[in-house]
Amino acid sequence: MHGIDVIEEREVDRGWVFRCSIAETCEVEIQLNWADYNRWCPSGTAAPGAVAEAVLACFLAHGVTVPKSMDAGRVRRLGDRADDHVMKAIAAYE
């Protein structure tokens, strides 16, 4: 999706941290906590890495520059429908 690939995944307190490449041109680190994972994937059927990719895809779809390091919840700054956009992107993985 949008050339986003998870390079590395590690578990941390309260969630995961992913190192991802975007279109093989840059790398970003995104932290996904359990609360956000459960909000966007209440069924628990999507891999956490797919959720992180969906968040990054939402930023890219909105033309927003993705910072080198961020928390996944930051996507809500894109507006009221950000959660819906992320959940729709996750559905593409399931």
Secondary structure, 3 states (H helix, E strand, C coil): CCCEEEEEEEEECCEEEEEEEECCCEEEEEEEEHHHHHHHCCCCCCCHHHHHHHHHHHHHHCCCCCCCEEEHHHHHHHCCCHHHHHHHHHHCCC
